[in-house]
Amino acid sequence: MHSRGRRARSPIVFLAVALCSSSCTLVSSLRGGPALFGGNVAVEALDFEQDPLHKPPEGFEPRGGRWSVADSPTAASGAQVIVESGDAAASLAVKKAEHSQAAAGEVAVRVLLGASGAGIGCEDENQGSGYVVKLEPSAQRIVLYRRAQDSMTPVATASAPIPKGEWVRLGIRCENKRVIGYLDGKPAVSDRASLGAVNLTLYSDPNVAAQFDDLKYWTSK
């Protein structure tokens, strides 16, 4: 009886493996991945409630795009968020996280308009490259992208059926030899890396209206 059950399931298992993309393997292998804020790290937390409206938040450096603090009755917490609504790719660097040997951050993000997405990333300041983990509601997924100059290559994907306008927590952990992306606090996508000193950034695609709130991060200098 038991052997027949095992034989009946085998074709299904084989079919699932055959149809599954490389991203499925990555998600499965990350179940034992490191906690985003685990260990002896000093975590900084920002909710943007004290920042003046209609200006970029204090302690950040805009690198393209139109970034500002805005009032929002549906913020992830409080009543203020960071908004980005430019027509070009946009990054917002955390000044205290610059020149880090390792860095990790998590932010609440929601995409309101646009065909692509927004998220959080790290930039290798020496090579002009880096990684971004993005929420892409139109495709119902999060994607880890490898950046190189002006190009972005998807390296891992995880299903995320999150509609536009809904908040989700995205995280990234950047170390010298690996990068891990997190969805609602759980490791979801990863890639082997070769990074030098990095900067932590928020990121938005061209022609995407996105909001960010409740940033937490740590760095290792």
N, C-alpha and C positions, 0 to 999 in steps of 0.2 A: 504493500500500500504506500509506504513512504517512498520507495524507489520510484514508483510511477509518478508521484508528485514531483520528485526532483527532475525526472525526465521531461515532464510537461512544462516545467518552468524554463528549462535550458534554452529552447529556441528563442524565448522572449528575452532572456538575458543576453544571448548572443546578438539578437537584433538591436537591443538597446545600445550595446557597446559599439556595434557597427555604425549606428546612426548618430551616436553622440560625437560632438565636436571636441577638439582639444580643450576647450574651456570647461566642459563637463568634468574632465579628469582633474583640471586644476581646482575646481570647486570641491570635489571629493577629497583631494589630497590636503586641503586646507583646514579640515575639521580640527586638527590638532595644532593649528597655527598660533603664533603668539598673540596675546591680548594687545589691543591697541595702546592701552594705558597701563599695562601690567609692569611689575618690577618697581625698582626704586627710581622713579622719575618725578620731576617737579612739573606739574601740569598748570599751564596758564589757561584761564577761562575768560572769554570776552562775550558780552551780550549786546553791546553797542547802545545801551540805554542812556548813557551819559554823553554820547557824541552829538555834536551839533548837526541839525538836519541840513540836507542839500549840499553836503560837502563829503569828500572821502573820509573814512574813519581815521582817527588818530592812531599813529603807530603803523600805518600801512603805506606802501608806495605803489601807486597805479602804474601799470606797464601796458598801456593801451586800453581803449574802451572808456566808457563813461560810468564811473563808480561814485556812488553817493549813499549817505544814510537817509532813510525815508521812514515816515510814519506808516505803520501798518496795523490795523485792528485785528488781523489774523496772523500776526507774527508767531514764530515757533514758541517764543516766550516774550513777555513784556509787550512793548508797543513799537519797537524800532528794529529795522532790518537794514542790511546792505543791499542795494539794487545795482544791477548792471543791465543796460539797455542799448548798447552801442551796435554799430553795423560792422564791426571788425572783431577779430579774436582779441580777448581781453584777459589780462592777468592782474592780480592785486597781491603784492608780496608783503609778507609779515616781516617787518623790519627786525624784530628781536630774534627771528628764526634764520636770519641770513648767516652764511658761512658755517653751516652745521655739518658735522661728520655723519650724523644721523638725525632724522626728524620724523615726527608723526603728528597728524592732525585730524580732527573730525569736525564737520560743520553740518548744520541743518541747511538743506538746499531744496528749493522747488523751482521748477521750470514752468513759466506761465505761458510764453509764446515762443514759437520757433520750431523748426524741423529737427534740430539737433539737441544739444544739451549743455550742461554745466556741471562743475564739480570742484575738486581739490587736487593739487599736484605738488610736485617738487621739481625744481630746475637745477641741473648741474651747472654751476656758475662758471666752471672752467671749460666745459665742452659745448655749451650752448644747447644742451639736450636735456632730457628729463622724462617725467611720467605724469599723466593725469588720469584720475579715475572719474568718469563722468556718468551722470544719470541722463538717459536718453528715453524720455517717456514715449515718444512716437514709435520707437522700436521695442518698448517694454523690456529694457535691459540696462545694466550698467556695464561699462567697458573700461578696461585699463588700456591706455594708449601710451606708446613710446614716442616721445617727441625728439625730433632732430631738425634743428633750424626751423624752417617753416612747414615741415611735414609732420603728420601724425599717423602712426601705424598701430592698429588694434592688435594687442597681443593676448588678451584674455577677456572672456565675456561671461556674464551670469544673468539669468533671467530676473527681471524686476518689473512686474506688472503694476507700475505706479503711475496713475494718471497725472496729467498736467495740473498744476495748482496744489498738489499734495506734498507736504513736507516729508523728507526722508533724511536720515543721517548717513553721510558718506565719509569714509576715513581713508587715510593713506599712511603707510609706514615705509619710509625710505632709508635703506641701509646701503652700505658699500656694495654688497653682492646680491641683494634682492629687494624687490618692491612688492608690497602687499596692499590690495585694496579691500576696504571693509564696507559692508552694508548693514546698517543698524547694529553696529558693534561687532559683527561677526566677519571673519576673514572670508572673502568670496572669490578674489582673483589675484593672480601673482605673476611675476616674471623674474627671471634671473637678470641681474643688473651689473653694471660696472660704473659706479658713480663716484665722483669726488665730493667736494663740499657742495652742499645743496641749500637752496632757498625754498621755503614753504609758500605756496601761492593758492589763491582762489582763482578759478578759471571759468570763462564763459565763451561759447562758440559765437561766431558772427551771426547777427540778426536773431539773437536769442534774448528774451527778457527773462531774467532769473533773479531770485532773491536768496540771501544767505543770512543765517542767524546762528547764535550760540556756538562760536568757534572755541575749541579746546585744542591745545597742542603742547608738545614737549620737544626739546632739542638736546642733542649731545654735541658739545663743542669739542 
